[in-house]
Structure formats: structure tokens, C-alpha cells
Amino acid sequence: TDTTIQLPANALIVSVTARVTTTITTATAWRVGDATTNARFISDQTGLTAGTTAVGSNQFQGSVATDAAGPVQTTAAVLRVTTTGTPGAGVIRLTIHYIQLVAATS
């Protein structure tokens, strides 16, 4: 599911944090990424009950093989939650932590 929040363009994504606020039913796991890399920030989480949290920093792992999976966000893109199995219900609150540098305008 694509979220309504975007990873900002020209930003360094420090982390994406997540909190399950409504228990996820039917699905067996969830992960957080974008349209290019489904676990870019948070790998499979099997905690499905309300109150479960995760701090995502996969984008800084040494095994990152492409720029698209790394910490630099060159263009704006939506954050995506992918599940294993089809969820019957559930809500996850996501927060993007980032640094965005802007050059002087004059």
C-alpha cells in the first residue's frame, strides 16, 4: 500500500520509524520501503499487534547494492508498506526522519 506521505526530494533519509496502532490481521509480516525497494528501510516485521514498533535504517547497511536502496532520495517518492499475505485490517503510523539541504538562492 502506498502511503500519502512522501520521501522528500534532495534529502538524506536518516530513518523511517513505524508503530502499529491497530493490530494487523491475516497478513504474517510487513516491511517498509518505496516503489523500487520494498524493504529499503524496514525488513520483514512479524510483530502485528498494536504497540509494535520498528526503527528502519536498512538504507545504511553495507549490503546496499544500488543507489535506489541507499539513503539519498533524489526525487520525491511515496513511502510504501508491503505485507506478506493480504491484511484484513491494521494501521501503521510512519514517520520519516531526514536531512534536506538547500543551496543559497543568491
C-alpha positions in Angstrom: 0.0 0.0 0.0 1.4 3.4 -0.9 1.1 5.9 1.9 0.1 9.6 1.5 3.4 10.8 2.8 6.4 11.4 0.6 10.1 10.9 0.9 11.3 14.4 0.1 13.5 15.1 -2.9 17.1 16.0 -2.4 17.1 14.6 1.1 19.2 12.2 3.1 16.8 9.8 4.7 18.1 9.1 8.3 15.4 6.7 9.3 11.8 5.7 8.9 10.1 4.7 12.2 6.9 2.7 12.5 4.3 2.0 15.2 1.4 -0.4 14.7 -1.6 1.4 16.0 -4.3 -1.1 15.1 -3.5 -4.8 15.1 -2.8 -6.2 11.6 -4.9 -9.3 10.8 -4.5 -12.1 8.3 -1.0 -10.9 7.0 2.0 -12.6 8.5 4.6 -9.8 8.1 5.1 -6.2 7.0 8.0 -4.1 5.7 8.6 -0.5 4.7 10.2 0.8 1.5 9.3 2.5 -1.7 8.2 1.5 -5.2 11.8 0.5 -6.1 12.9 -1.4 -3.0 10.1 -2.9 -0.8 12.3 -3.3 2.4 14.5 -0.2 1.8 14.0 1.0 5.4 12.4 -1.8 7.4 12.8 -5.5 6.8 10.1 -8.1 7.5 8.4 -7.5 10.8 6.3 -10.2 12.3 5.0 -8.1 15.2 1.5 -7.4 14.1 -0.2 -6.3 17.4 -0.9 -2.7 18.3 2.1 -1.2 20.1 4.7 -2.9 18.0 7.5 -0.5 16.8 10.3 -0.6 14.4 13.2 1.7 13.5 14.3 1.5 9.9 17.9 2.0 8.8 18.4 -0.7 6.2 19.4 2.1 3.7 22.7 2.4 5.6 23.6 -1.3 5.5 26.9 -2.4 3.8 24.9 -4.8 1.6 23.1 -2.0 -0.2 23.9 -2.6 -3.8 22.2 0.2 -5.6 21.8 4.0 -5.2 18.0 3.5 -5.2 18.3 1.4 -2.0 20.6 3.8 -0.2 20.0 6.9 2.0 19.9 9.6 -0.7 16.5 10.5 -2.1 17.0 12.4 -5.4 13.3 12.7 -6.3 10.2 12.7 -4.2 8.6 9.3 -3.8 5.8 7.8 -1.7 6.6 5.5 1.2 5.2 2.0 0.7 4.1 -0.7 3.2 4.3 -4.2 1.8 2.8 -7.2 3.6 3.2 -11.0 3.3 -0.3 -12.1 2.8 -3.4 -9.9 2.4 -4.1 -7.9 5.6 -7.7 -8.0 6.8 -7.2 -4.9 9.0 -4.4 -2.8 10.5 -2.9 0.6 10.8 0.8 1.6 10.9 1.9 5.1 11.8 5.1 6.0 9.9 7.5 8.9 10.4 10.2 9.9 8.0 13.4 11.4 9.6 15.5 13.2 7.1 18.0 16.0 6.4 17.3 18.3 3.5 20.0 20.7 2.4 19.1 23.7 0.2 21.7 25.8 -1.7 21.7 29.6 -1.3 19.4 31.4 -3.7 21.7 34.3 -4.2 
